Each structure stands twice: as C-alpha cells, then as structure tokens.
Amino acid sequence: MMPKSFNTLTAYVIGVVVVWAAIFVVGYFVRGPTPGHPLLHVFGGFMLGMLAMYVATRVYPSSRNGSGAQA
C-alpha cells in the first residue's frame, strides 16, 4: 500500500532513479550492451552525488519556518 505522501527529497530520489533506469533501458535497446560505456561512469558519479546530498540533508536538516537564509 502506498503512503499518502512522500517526503519531497525521497520522491525526487525515486524519480531520478526511475529516469536513469529508463535511459539505460532505451540505450540498451538502441545501442545494445556496451561495456565500459561513458554513461555508466556518469551514472556512478551522479549516484555518489545523490548519496552525498541525501546524507547532508539528514545531518543538516533545513529549518521549516520558511525564513530562508539565517544570520
């Protein structure tokens, strides 16, 4: 059963993973299996960046008061 709403970061991460999966599926059917393809390196770096972003948002949660930058 699906929860009522996702945290926006969680929904973003799931959406990005789904889009990357679609890119790989389309690429596989258009180009076939290409080991060592540069897109795999980009994907690896992108996923490391997503992991770092996710960890940073857990370590340094944003304030929910909507005031923007704090002094």
C-alpha positions in Angstrom: 0.0 0.0 0.0 1.3 3.4 -1.0 1.8 6.1 1.7 -0.3 9.2 1.4 2.6 11.5 0.5 6.4 11.2 0.1 8.9 13.5 1.6 9.9 15.7 -1.4 13.5 14.6 -1.2 12.5 10.9 -1.2 10.2 11.4 -4.2 13.0 13.3 -6.0 15.5 10.5 -5.5 12.9 7.8 -6.6 12.1 9.9 -9.7 15.7 10.3 -10.6 16.4 6.6 -10.3 13.4 5.8 -12.4 14.5 8.2 -15.1 18.1 6.8 -15.1 16.6 3.3 -15.4 14.6 4.4 -18.4 17.7 5.9 -20.0 19.6 2.6 -19.6 16.7 0.6 -21.0 16.3 2.8 -24.0 20.1 2.8 -24.5 20.2 -1.0 -24.3 17.6 -1.4 -27.0 19.0 1.2 -29.3 22.8 0.5 -28.9 22.9 -2.9 -27.4 25.2 -3.9 -24.5 28.2 -1.7 -24.5 30.5 -2.5 -21.5 32.6 0.5 -20.3 30.2 3.0 -21.8 30.9 6.5 -20.6 27.3 6.9 -19.4 28.0 4.3 -16.7 30.7 6.5 -15.3 28.4 9.5 -15.3 25.7 7.4 -13.6 28.2 6.3 -10.9 29.3 9.8 -10.2 25.7 11.1 -10.2 24.7 8.4 -7.7 27.6 9.3 -5.4 26.4 12.9 -5.6 22.8 11.9 -4.8 24.1 9.9 -1.8 26.1 12.8 -0.5 23.1 15.1 -0.9 20.8 12.7 0.9 23.3 12.3 3.8 23.8 16.1 4.0 20.1 16.7 4.3 19.9 14.2 7.2 22.9 15.6 9.0 22.0 19.3 8.4 18.2 19.4 8.3 16.7 22.6 6.9 14.6 24.8 9.1 10.9 24.6 8.4 10.0 28.2 9.4 10.3 29.4 5.8 12.5 32.4 6.6 15.2 31.4 4.1 18.8 32.2 5.0 19.6 32.7 8.6 22.0 35.3 10.1 
